[in-house]
């Protein structure tokens, strides 16, 4: 599960994380406790988010799919795909993991791996497009002793967004508990406030 806590730097990383998370949630067997490096929580209410918790890092992304329980089995669907299964998640991971997927200068190089799958799965392209277009709402909490630098890089802080052009930090006076982050992002709970410096 440690692969879930590698840095998120792009929408490609978010899409891979989302597909790998669905794969884990589709597994109907206990996970070997020796391999557990953190916790994955899916909350679907007024908000729809995945939460990832390790000892010093918590983060969350929006979850753009519908969730139903069918005879004790969790199923995921989207506007374009009625049942998100292991095959479609593998197809997305395979295409998005290709070296140069986002960096190619030729449109044909970008579309070739997509066409290979879309020829047999006509809903693959709309599904992939939705993944790259949805608002992922990335937010991360760090307790970062290694990089702490006073008020420039507080020990305890939120990182909002992931790209270097947009990201910023919100320092916290105290170490955050996992439940506090769940509450902070829950649109049904009372609002949290930031203090204005005087």
PyMOL CGO cylinders between C-alpha atoms (Angstrom):
from pymol import cmd
from pymol.cgo import CYLINDER

trace = [
    CYLINDER, 0.00, 0.00, 0.00, 3.04, 2.30, 0.19, 0.3, 1, 1, 1, 1, 1, 1,
    CYLINDER, 3.04, 2.30, 0.19, 2.60, 3.08, -3.54, 0.3, 1, 1, 1, 1, 1, 1,
    CYLINDER, 2.60, 3.08, -3.54, -0.52, 5.05, -2.56, 0.3, 1, 1, 1, 1, 1, 1,
    CYLINDER, -0.52, 5.05, -2.56, 1.68, 7.53, -0.68, 0.3, 1, 1, 1, 1, 1, 1,
    CYLINDER, 1.68, 7.53, -0.68, 4.06, 8.47, -3.51, 0.3, 1, 1, 1, 1, 1, 1,
    CYLINDER, 4.06, 8.47, -3.51, 3.86, 12.19, -4.41, 0.3, 1, 1, 1, 1, 1, 1,
    CYLINDER, 3.86, 12.19, -4.41, 0.97, 13.37, -6.57, 0.3, 1, 1, 1, 1, 1, 1,
    CYLINDER, 0.97, 13.37, -6.57, 2.26, 15.87, -9.14, 0.3, 1, 1, 1, 1, 1, 1,
    CYLINDER, 2.26, 15.87, -9.14, -0.22, 15.73, -12.02, 0.3, 1, 1, 1, 1, 1, 1,
    CYLINDER, -0.22, 15.73, -12.02, -3.71, 14.67, -13.10, 0.3, 1, 1, 1, 1, 1, 1,
    CYLINDER, -3.71, 14.67, -13.10, -2.09, 11.51, -14.51, 0.3, 1, 1, 1, 1, 1, 1,
    CYLINDER, -2.09, 11.51, -14.51, -1.00, 10.62, -10.94, 0.3, 1, 1, 1, 1, 1, 1,
    CYLINDER, -1.00, 10.62, -10.94, -4.54, 11.24, -9.66, 0.3, 1, 1, 1, 1, 1, 1,
    CYLINDER, -4.54, 11.24, -9.66, -6.07, 8.99, -12.35, 0.3, 1, 1, 1, 1, 1, 1,
    CYLINDER, -6.07, 8.99, -12.35, -3.60, 6.19, -11.57, 0.3, 1, 1, 1, 1, 1, 1,
    CYLINDER, -3.60, 6.19, -11.57, -4.27, 6.56, -7.84, 0.3, 1, 1, 1, 1, 1, 1,
    CYLINDER, -4.27, 6.56, -7.84, -8.03, 6.44, -8.41, 0.3, 1, 1, 1, 1, 1, 1,
    CYLINDER, -8.03, 6.44, -8.41, -7.86, 3.30, -10.57, 0.3, 1, 1, 1, 1, 1, 1,
    CYLINDER, -7.86, 3.30, -10.57, -5.50, 1.50, -8.16, 0.3, 1, 1, 1, 1, 1, 1,
    CYLINDER, -5.50, 1.50, -8.16, -7.78, 2.43, -5.25, 0.3, 1, 1, 1, 1, 1, 1,
    CYLINDER, -7.78, 2.43, -5.25, -10.80, 0.95, -7.01, 0.3, 1, 1, 1, 1, 1, 1,
    CYLINDER, -10.80, 0.95, -7.01, -8.82, -2.23, -7.61, 0.3, 1, 1, 1, 1, 1, 1,
    CYLINDER, -8.82, -2.23, -7.61, -8.10, -2.50, -3.89, 0.3, 1, 1, 1, 1, 1, 1,
    CYLINDER, -8.10, -2.50, -3.89, -11.76, -1.88, -3.02, 0.3, 1, 1, 1, 1, 1, 1,
    CYLINDER, -11.76, -1.88, -3.02, -12.91, -4.54, -5.51, 0.3, 1, 1, 1, 1, 1, 1,
    CYLINDER, -12.91, -4.54, -5.51, -10.75, -7.21, -3.85, 0.3, 1, 1, 1, 1, 1, 1,
    CYLINDER, -10.75, -7.21, -3.85, -13.03, -9.39, -1.76, 0.3, 1, 1, 1, 1, 1, 1,
    CYLINDER, -13.03, -9.39, -1.76, -10.37, -10.87, 0.50, 0.3, 1, 1, 1, 1, 1, 1,
    CYLINDER, -10.37, -10.87, 0.50, -8.47, -9.73, 3.59, 0.3, 1, 1, 1, 1, 1, 1,
    CYLINDER, -8.47, -9.73, 3.59, -5.23, -7.81, 3.03, 0.3, 1, 1, 1, 1, 1, 1,
    CYLINDER, -5.23, -7.81, 3.03, -2.04, -9.21, 4.59, 0.3, 1, 1, 1, 1, 1, 1,
    CYLINDER, -2.04, -9.21, 4.59, -1.43, -7.03, 7.67, 0.3, 1, 1, 1, 1, 1, 1,
    CYLINDER, -1.43, -7.03, 7.67, 2.33, -7.07, 7.05, 0.3, 1, 1, 1, 1, 1, 1,
    CYLINDER, 2.33, -7.07, 7.05, 1.75, -5.16, 3.81, 0.3, 1, 1, 1, 1, 1, 1,
    CYLINDER, 1.75, -5.16, 3.81, -0.47, -2.47, 5.33, 0.3, 1, 1, 1, 1, 1, 1,
    CYLINDER, -0.47, -2.47, 5.33, 1.21, 0.96, 5.27, 0.3, 1, 1, 1, 1, 1, 1,
    CYLINDER, 1.21, 0.96, 5.27, -1.87, 3.11, 5.76, 0.3, 1, 1, 1, 1, 1, 1,
    CYLINDER, -1.87, 3.11, 5.76, -5.61, 3.33, 5.56, 0.3, 1, 1, 1, 1, 1, 1,
    CYLINDER, -5.61, 3.33, 5.56, -7.97, 4.01, 2.64, 0.3, 1, 1, 1, 1, 1, 1,
    CYLINDER, -7.97, 4.01, 2.64, -11.44, 5.38, 3.39, 0.3, 1, 1, 1, 1, 1, 1,
    CYLINDER, -11.44, 5.38, 3.39, -14.21, 6.12, 0.88, 0.3, 1, 1, 1, 1, 1, 1,
    CYLINDER, -14.21, 6.12, 0.88, -16.96, 8.47, 2.03, 0.3, 1, 1, 1, 1, 1, 1,
    CYLINDER, -16.96, 8.47, 2.03, -19.98, 9.02, -0.19, 0.3, 1, 1, 1, 1, 1, 1,
    CYLINDER, -19.98, 9.02, -0.19, -22.60, 11.39, 1.18, 0.3, 1, 1, 1, 1, 1, 1,
    CYLINDER, -22.60, 11.39, 1.18, -23.13, 15.01, 0.18, 0.3, 1, 1, 1, 1, 1, 1,
    CYLINDER, -23.13, 15.01, 0.18, -19.39, 14.89, -0.51, 0.3, 1, 1, 1, 1, 1, 1,
    CYLINDER, -19.39, 14.89, -0.51, -17.76, 12.02, -2.37, 0.3, 1, 1, 1, 1, 1, 1,
    CYLINDER, -17.76, 12.02, -2.37, -14.09, 11.59, -1.46, 0.3, 1, 1, 1, 1, 1, 1,
    CYLINDER, -14.09, 11.59, -1.46, -11.31, 9.07, -1.02, 0.3, 1, 1, 1, 1, 1, 1,
    CYLINDER, -11.31, 9.07, -1.02, -9.06, 9.57, 2.01, 0.3, 1, 1, 1, 1, 1, 1,
    CYLINDER, -9.06, 9.57, 2.01, -5.58, 8.13, 2.43, 0.3, 1, 1, 1, 1, 1, 1,
    CYLINDER, -5.58, 8.13, 2.43, -3.97, 8.03, 5.88, 0.3, 1, 1, 1, 1, 1, 1,
    CYLINDER, -3.97, 8.03, 5.88, -0.43, 7.14, 6.89, 0.3, 1, 1, 1, 1, 1, 1,
    CYLINDER, -0.43, 7.14, 6.89, 1.47, 8.12, 10.03, 0.3, 1, 1, 1, 1, 1, 1,
    CYLINDER, 1.47, 8.12, 10.03, 2.59, 11.60, 8.95, 0.3, 1, 1, 1, 1, 1, 1,
    CYLINDER, 2.59, 11.60, 8.95, 0.60, 12.22, 5.78, 0.3, 1, 1, 1, 1, 1, 1,
    CYLINDER, 0.60, 12.22, 5.78, -3.12, 12.37, 5.04, 0.3, 1, 1, 1, 1, 1, 1,
    CYLINDER, -3.12, 12.37, 5.04, -4.60, 13.34, 1.72, 0.3, 1, 1, 1, 1, 1, 1,
    CYLINDER, -4.60, 13.34, 1.72, -7.85, 13.25, -0.16, 0.3, 1, 1, 1, 1, 1, 1,
    CYLINDER, -7.85, 13.25, -0.16, -9.18, 13.36, -3.72, 0.3, 1, 1, 1, 1, 1, 1,
    CYLINDER, -9.18, 13.36, -3.72, -12.70, 13.65, -5.05, 0.3, 1, 1, 1, 1, 1, 1,
    CYLINDER, -12.70, 13.65, -5.05, -14.38, 10.36, -6.02, 0.3, 1, 1, 1, 1, 1, 1,
    CYLINDER, -14.38, 10.36, -6.02, -16.26, 10.87, -9.30, 0.3, 1, 1, 1, 1, 1, 1,
    CYLINDER, -16.26, 10.87, -9.30, -18.26, 7.62, -9.33, 0.3, 1, 1, 1, 1, 1, 1,
    CYLINDER, -18.26, 7.62, -9.33, -21.54, 6.28, -7.97, 0.3, 1, 1, 1, 1, 1, 1,
    CYLINDER, -21.54, 6.28, -7.97, -21.35, 3.55, -5.35, 0.3, 1, 1, 1, 1, 1, 1,
    CYLINDER, -21.35, 3.55, -5.35, -23.97, 0.90, -4.61, 0.3, 1, 1, 1, 1, 1, 1,
    CYLINDER, -23.97, 0.90, -4.61, -23.97, -2.21, -2.48, 0.3, 1, 1, 1, 1, 1, 1,
    CYLINDER, -23.97, -2.21, -2.48, -25.35, -5.24, -4.32, 0.3, 1, 1, 1, 1, 1, 1,
    CYLINDER, -25.35, -5.24, -4.32, -25.81, -8.37, -2.16, 0.3, 1, 1, 1, 1, 1, 1,
    CYLINDER, -25.81, -8.37, -2.16, -22.95, -7.32, 0.12, 0.3, 1, 1, 1, 1, 1, 1,
    CYLINDER, -22.95, -7.32, 0.12, -20.67, -6.45, -2.80, 0.3, 1, 1, 1, 1, 1, 1,
    CYLINDER, -20.67, -6.45, -2.80, -19.62, -2.87, -3.52, 0.3, 1, 1, 1, 1, 1, 1,
    CYLINDER, -19.62, -2.87, -3.52, -20.06, -1.77, -7.14, 0.3, 1, 1, 1, 1, 1, 1,
    CYLINDER, -20.06, -1.77, -7.14, -18.89, 1.40, -8.87, 0.3, 1, 1, 1, 1, 1, 1,
    CYLINDER, -18.89, 1.40, -8.87, -20.40, 3.09, -11.91, 0.3, 1, 1, 1, 1, 1, 1,
    CYLINDER, -20.40, 3.09, -11.91, -20.09, 6.32, -13.87, 0.3, 1, 1, 1, 1, 1, 1,
    CYLINDER, -20.09, 6.32, -13.87, -22.17, 8.24, -16.39, 0.3, 1, 1, 1, 1, 1, 1,
    CYLINDER, -22.17, 8.24, -16.39, -20.47, 6.32, -19.19, 0.3, 1, 1, 1, 1, 1, 1,
    CYLINDER, -20.47, 6.32, -19.19, -19.72, 2.91, -17.64, 0.3, 1, 1, 1, 1, 1, 1,
    CYLINDER, -19.72, 2.91, -17.64, -22.41, 0.95, -15.79, 0.3, 1, 1, 1, 1, 1, 1,
    CYLINDER, -22.41, 0.95, -15.79, -19.95, -1.30, -13.96, 0.3, 1, 1, 1, 1, 1, 1,
    CYLINDER, -19.95, -1.30, -13.96, -16.38, -0.23, -13.29, 0.3, 1, 1, 1, 1, 1, 1,
    CYLINDER, -16.38, -0.23, -13.29, -14.52, -3.49, -12.98, 0.3, 1, 1, 1, 1, 1, 1,
    CYLINDER, -14.52, -3.49, -12.98, -10.96, -4.76, -12.82, 0.3, 1, 1, 1, 1, 1, 1,
    CYLINDER, -10.96, -4.76, -12.82, -10.65, -4.84, -16.62, 0.3, 1, 1, 1, 1, 1, 1,
    CYLINDER, -10.65, -4.84, -16.62, -11.45, -1.18, -17.24, 0.3, 1, 1, 1, 1, 1, 1,
    CYLINDER, -11.45, -1.18, -17.24, -9.24, -0.08, -14.35, 0.3, 1, 1, 1, 1, 1, 1,
    CYLINDER, -9.24, -0.08, -14.35, -6.40, -2.18, -15.83, 0.3, 1, 1, 1, 1, 1, 1,
    CYLINDER, -6.40, -2.18, -15.83, -7.03, -0.67, -19.28, 0.3, 1, 1, 1, 1, 1, 1,
    CYLINDER, -7.03, -0.67, -19.28, -6.83, 2.86, -17.87, 0.3, 1, 1, 1, 1, 1, 1,
    CYLINDER, -6.83, 2.86, -17.87, -3.68, 2.06, -15.87, 0.3, 1, 1, 1, 1, 1, 1,
    CYLINDER, -3.68, 2.06, -15.87, -2.09, 0.49, -18.96, 0.3, 1, 1, 1, 1, 1, 1,
    CYLINDER, -2.09, 0.49, -18.96, -2.78, 3.51, -21.18, 0.3, 1, 1, 1, 1, 1, 1,
    CYLINDER, -2.78, 3.51, -21.18, -1.97, 6.20, -18.63, 0.3, 1, 1, 1, 1, 1, 1,
    CYLINDER, -1.97, 6.20, -18.63, 1.21, 4.44, -17.45, 0.3, 1, 1, 1, 1, 1, 1,
    CYLINDER, 1.21, 4.44, -17.45, 2.74, 4.48, -20.93, 0.3, 1, 1, 1, 1, 1, 1,
    CYLINDER, 2.74, 4.48, -20.93, 5.90, 6.57, -21.00, 0.3, 1, 1, 1, 1, 1, 1,
    CYLINDER, 5.90, 6.57, -21.00, 5.25, 9.92, -22.61, 0.3, 1, 1, 1, 1, 1, 1,
    CYLINDER, 5.25, 9.92, -22.61, 1.44, 9.63, -22.45, 0.3, 1, 1, 1, 1, 1, 1,
    CYLINDER, 1.44, 9.63, -22.45, 1.07, 13.31, -21.53, 0.3, 1, 1, 1, 1, 1, 1,
    CYLINDER, 1.07, 13.31, -21.53, 4.32, 14.55, -23.05, 0.3, 1, 1, 1, 1, 1, 1,
    CYLINDER, 4.32, 14.55, -23.05, 3.96, 13.40, -26.64, 0.3, 1, 1, 1, 1, 1, 1,
    CYLINDER, 3.96, 13.40, -26.64, 4.14, 16.07, -29.34, 0.3, 1, 1, 1, 1, 1, 1,
    CYLINDER, 4.14, 16.07, -29.34, 2.13, 14.02, -31.82, 0.3, 1, 1, 1, 1, 1, 1,
    CYLINDER, 2.13, 14.02, -31.82, -1.62, 13.59, -31.42, 0.3, 1, 1, 1, 1, 1, 1,
    CYLINDER, -1.62, 13.59, -31.42, -1.47, 10.17, -33.07, 0.3, 1, 1, 1, 1, 1, 1,
    CYLINDER, -1.47, 10.17, -33.07, 1.03, 8.89, -30.50, 0.3, 1, 1, 1, 1, 1, 1,
    CYLINDER, 1.03, 8.89, -30.50, -1.33, 10.06, -27.78, 0.3, 1, 1, 1, 1, 1, 1,
    CYLINDER, -1.33, 10.06, -27.78, -4.42, 8.49, -29.31, 0.3, 1, 1, 1, 1, 1, 1,
    CYLINDER, -4.42, 8.49, -29.31, -2.98, 5.18, -30.62, 0.3, 1, 1, 1, 1, 1, 1,
    CYLINDER, -2.98, 5.18, -30.62, -3.07, 3.29, -27.28, 0.3, 1, 1, 1, 1, 1, 1,
    CYLINDER, -3.07, 3.29, -27.28, -6.56, 4.65, -26.62, 0.3, 1, 1, 1, 1, 1, 1,
    CYLINDER, -6.56, 4.65, -26.62, -7.84, 3.52, -30.02, 0.3, 1, 1, 1, 1, 1, 1,
    CYLINDER, -7.84, 3.52, -30.02, -6.46, 0.01, -29.46, 0.3, 1, 1, 1, 1, 1, 1,
    CYLINDER, -6.46, 0.01, -29.46, -8.86, -0.37, -26.52, 0.3, 1, 1, 1, 1, 1, 1,
    CYLINDER, -8.86, -0.37, -26.52, -11.71, 1.84, -27.81, 0.3, 1, 1, 1, 1, 1, 1,
    CYLINDER, -11.71, 1.84, -27.81, -12.04, -0.36, -30.93, 0.3, 1, 1, 1, 1, 1, 1,
    CYLINDER, -12.04, -0.36, -30.93, -13.34, -3.11, -28.61, 0.3, 1, 1, 1, 1, 1, 1,
    CYLINDER, -13.34, -3.11, -28.61, -14.71, -1.02, -25.72, 0.3, 1, 1, 1, 1, 1, 1,
    CYLINDER, -14.71, -1.02, -25.72, -16.62, 1.92, -27.20, 0.3, 1, 1, 1, 1, 1, 1,
    CYLINDER, -16.62, 1.92, -27.20, -17.16, 3.58, -23.81, 0.3, 1, 1, 1, 1, 1, 1,
    CYLINDER, -17.16, 3.58, -23.81, -13.46, 3.57, -22.92, 0.3, 1, 1, 1, 1, 1, 1,
    CYLINDER, -13.46, 3.57, -22.92, -12.67, 7.00, -24.41, 0.3, 1, 1, 1, 1, 1, 1,
    CYLINDER, -12.67, 7.00, -24.41, -15.60, 8.83, -22.73, 0.3, 1, 1, 1, 1, 1, 1,
    CYLINDER, -15.60, 8.83, -22.73, -14.61, 7.18, -19.44, 0.3, 1, 1, 1, 1, 1, 1,
    CYLINDER, -14.61, 7.18, -19.44, -10.94, 8.17, -19.78, 0.3, 1, 1, 1, 1, 1, 1,
    CYLINDER, -10.94, 8.17, -19.78, -11.88, 11.70, -20.84, 0.3, 1, 1, 1, 1, 1, 1,
    CYLINDER, -11.88, 11.70, -20.84, -14.10, 12.05, -17.77, 0.3, 1, 1, 1, 1, 1, 1,
    CYLINDER, -14.10, 12.05, -17.77, -11.21, 10.98, -15.53, 0.3, 1, 1, 1, 1, 1, 1,
    CYLINDER, -11.21, 10.98, -15.53, -8.96, 13.69, -16.92, 0.3, 1, 1, 1, 1, 1, 1,
    CYLINDER, -8.96, 13.69, -16.92, -11.66, 16.38, -16.82, 0.3, 1, 1, 1, 1, 1, 1,
    CYLINDER, -11.66, 16.38, -16.82, -13.19, 15.86, -13.37, 0.3, 1, 1, 1, 1, 1, 1,
    CYLINDER, -13.19, 15.86, -13.37, -12.32, 18.24, -10.54, 0.3, 1, 1, 1, 1, 1, 1,
    CYLINDER, -12.32, 18.24, -10.54, -10.18, 16.13, -8.24, 0.3, 1, 1, 1, 1, 1, 1,
    CYLINDER, -10.18, 16.13, -8.24, -10.12, 18.50, -5.24, 0.3, 1, 1, 1, 1, 1, 1,
    CYLINDER, -10.12, 18.50, -5.24, -6.68, 17.33, -4.06, 0.3, 1, 1, 1, 1, 1, 1,
    CYLINDER, -6.68, 17.33, -4.06, -5.65, 18.35, -0.55, 0.3, 1, 1, 1, 1, 1, 1,
    CYLINDER, -5.65, 18.35, -0.55, -2.86, 16.93, 1.62, 0.3, 1, 1, 1, 1, 1, 1,
    CYLINDER, -2.86, 16.93, 1.62, -1.91, 17.24, 5.28, 0.3, 1, 1, 1, 1, 1, 1,
    CYLINDER, -1.91, 17.24, 5.28, 1.74, 16.77, 6.23, 0.3, 1, 1, 1, 1, 1, 1,
    CYLINDER, 1.74, 16.77, 6.23, 3.52, 16.49, 9.55, 0.3, 1, 1, 1, 1, 1, 1,
    CYLINDER, 3.52, 16.49, 9.55, 6.91, 17.20, 7.97, 0.3, 1, 1, 1, 1, 1, 1,
    CYLINDER, 6.91, 17.20, 7.97, 9.85, 17.20, 10.40, 0.3, 1, 1, 1, 1, 1, 1,
    CYLINDER, 9.85, 17.20, 10.40, 12.38, 16.70, 7.57, 0.3, 1, 1, 1, 1, 1, 1,
    CYLINDER, 12.38, 16.70, 7.57, 11.52, 19.90, 5.63, 0.3, 1, 1, 1, 1, 1, 1,
    CYLINDER, 11.52, 19.90, 5.63, 10.31, 22.14, 8.47, 0.3, 1, 1, 1, 1, 1, 1,
    CYLINDER, 10.31, 22.14, 8.47, 11.45, 25.77, 8.03, 0.3, 1, 1, 1, 1, 1, 1,
    CYLINDER, 11.45, 25.77, 8.03, 9.52, 27.94, 10.48, 0.3, 1, 1, 1, 1, 1, 1,
    CYLINDER, 9.52, 27.94, 10.48, 6.59, 29.81, 8.95, 0.3, 1, 1, 1, 1, 1, 1,
    CYLINDER, 6.59, 29.81, 8.95, 7.83, 29.16, 5.39, 0.3, 1, 1, 1, 1, 1, 1,
    CYLINDER, 7.83, 29.16, 5.39, 7.32, 25.41, 5.75, 0.3, 1, 1, 1, 1, 1, 1,
    CYLINDER, 7.32, 25.41, 5.75, 5.43, 24.73, 9.00, 0.3, 1, 1, 1, 1, 1, 1,
    CYLINDER, 5.43, 24.73, 9.00, 5.89, 21.40, 10.73, 0.3, 1, 1, 1, 1, 1, 1,
    CYLINDER, 5.89, 21.40, 10.73, 2.15, 20.76, 10.49, 0.3, 1, 1, 1, 1, 1, 1,
    CYLINDER, 2.15, 20.76, 10.49, 0.38, 22.05, 7.37, 0.3, 1, 1, 1, 1, 1, 1,
    CYLINDER, 0.38, 22.05, 7.37, -2.08, 21.53, 4.54, 0.3, 1, 1, 1, 1, 1, 1,
    CYLINDER, -2.08, 21.53, 4.54, -0.88, 21.53, 0.94, 0.3, 1, 1, 1, 1, 1, 1,
    CYLINDER, -0.88, 21.53, 0.94, -3.67, 22.70, -1.35, 0.3, 1, 1, 1, 1, 1, 1,
    CYLINDER, -3.67, 22.70, -1.35, -3.46, 21.53, -5.01, 0.3, 1, 1, 1, 1, 1, 1,
    CYLINDER, -3.46, 21.53, -5.01, -0.49, 19.57, -6.37, 0.3, 1, 1, 1, 1, 1, 1,
    CYLINDER, -0.49, 19.57, -6.37, 1.04, 21.41, -9.32, 0.3, 1, 1, 1, 1, 1, 1,
    CYLINDER, 1.04, 21.41, -9.32, 3.91, 23.79, -8.59, 0.3, 1, 1, 1, 1, 1, 1,
    CYLINDER, 3.91, 23.79, -8.59, 2.04, 26.65, -10.30, 0.3, 1, 1, 1, 1, 1, 1,
    CYLINDER, 2.04, 26.65, -10.30, -1.02, 26.41, -8.03, 0.3, 1, 1, 1, 1, 1, 1,
    CYLINDER, -1.02, 26.41, -8.03, -0.01, 24.81, -4.74, 0.3, 1, 1, 1, 1, 1, 1,
    CYLINDER, -0.01, 24.81, -4.74, 0.17, 26.68, -1.44, 0.3, 1, 1, 1, 1, 1, 1,
    CYLINDER, 0.17, 26.68, -1.44, 0.46, 25.79, 2.24, 0.3, 1, 1, 1, 1, 1, 1,
    CYLINDER, 0.46, 25.79, 2.24, -1.83, 26.55, 5.16, 0.3, 1, 1, 1, 1, 1, 1,
    CYLINDER, -1.83, 26.55, 5.16, 0.07, 26.17, 8.44, 0.3, 1, 1, 1, 1, 1, 1,
    CYLINDER, 0.07, 26.17, 8.44, -1.54, 24.53, 11.47, 0.3, 1, 1, 1, 1, 1, 1,
    CYLINDER, -1.54, 24.53, 11.47, -0.65, 25.26, 15.09, 0.3, 1, 1, 1, 1, 1, 1,
    CYLINDER, -0.65, 25.26, 15.09, -1.11, 21.66, 16.22, 0.3, 1, 1, 1, 1, 1, 1,
    CYLINDER, -1.11, 21.66, 16.22, -0.69, 18.18, 14.79, 0.3, 1, 1, 1, 1, 1, 1,
    CYLINDER, -0.69, 18.18, 14.79, -3.83, 17.02, 12.97, 0.3, 1, 1, 1, 1, 1, 1,
    CYLINDER, -3.83, 17.02, 12.97, -5.69, 13.81, 13.75, 0.3, 1, 1, 1, 1, 1, 1,
    CYLINDER, -5.69, 13.81, 13.75, -7.25, 11.77, 10.94, 0.3, 1, 1, 1, 1, 1, 1,
    CYLINDER, -7.25, 11.77, 10.94, -10.78, 12.44, 12.22, 0.3, 1, 1, 1, 1, 1, 1,
    CYLINDER, -10.78, 12.44, 12.22, -10.14, 16.19, 12.04, 0.3, 1, 1, 1, 1, 1, 1,
    CYLINDER, -10.14, 16.19, 12.04, -9.38, 16.00, 8.34, 0.3, 1, 1, 1, 1, 1, 1,
    CYLINDER, -9.38, 16.00, 8.34, -12.50, 13.92, 7.72, 0.3, 1, 1, 1, 1, 1, 1,
    CYLINDER, -12.50, 13.92, 7.72, -14.52, 16.55, 9.58, 0.3, 1, 1, 1, 1, 1, 1,
    CYLINDER, -14.52, 16.55, 9.58, -12.77, 19.46, 7.82, 0.3, 1, 1, 1, 1, 1, 1,
    CYLINDER, -12.77, 19.46, 7.82, -13.75, 18.16, 4.37, 0.3, 1, 1, 1, 1, 1, 1,
    CYLINDER, -13.75, 18.16, 4.37, -17.23, 16.94, 5.29, 0.3, 1, 1, 1, 1, 1, 1,
    CYLINDER, -17.23, 16.94, 5.29, -19.69, 19.44, 3.81, 0.3, 1, 1, 1, 1, 1, 1,
    CYLINDER, -19.69, 19.44, 3.81, -22.31, 18.25, 6.34, 0.3, 1, 1, 1, 1, 1, 1,
    CYLINDER, -22.31, 18.25, 6.34, -20.22, 19.32, 9.35, 0.3, 1, 1, 1, 1, 1, 1,
    CYLINDER, -20.22, 19.32, 9.35, -19.87, 22.84, 10.68, 0.3, 1, 1, 1, 1, 1, 1,
    CYLINDER, -19.87, 22.84, 10.68, -17.36, 25.05, 8.88, 0.3, 1, 1, 1, 1, 1, 1,
    CYLINDER, -17.36, 25.05, 8.88, -13.73, 25.38, 10.01, 0.3, 1, 1, 1, 1, 1, 1,
    CYLINDER, -13.73, 25.38, 10.01, -12.15, 28.86, 10.14, 0.3, 1, 1, 1, 1, 1, 1,
    CYLINDER, -12.15, 28.86, 10.14, -8.72, 30.25, 9.37, 0.3, 1, 1, 1, 1, 1, 1,
    CYLINDER, -8.72, 30.25, 9.37, -7.39, 32.89, 11.75, 0.3, 1, 1, 1, 1, 1, 1,
    CYLINDER, -7.39, 32.89, 11.75, -6.29, 36.24, 10.31, 0.3, 1, 1, 1, 1, 1, 1,
    CYLINDER, -6.29, 36.24, 10.31, -2.82, 37.31, 11.38, 0.3, 1, 1, 1, 1, 1, 1,
    CYLINDER, -2.82, 37.31, 11.38, -2.79, 40.71, 13.10, 0.3, 1, 1, 1, 1, 1, 1,
]
cmd.load_cgo(trace, "trace")
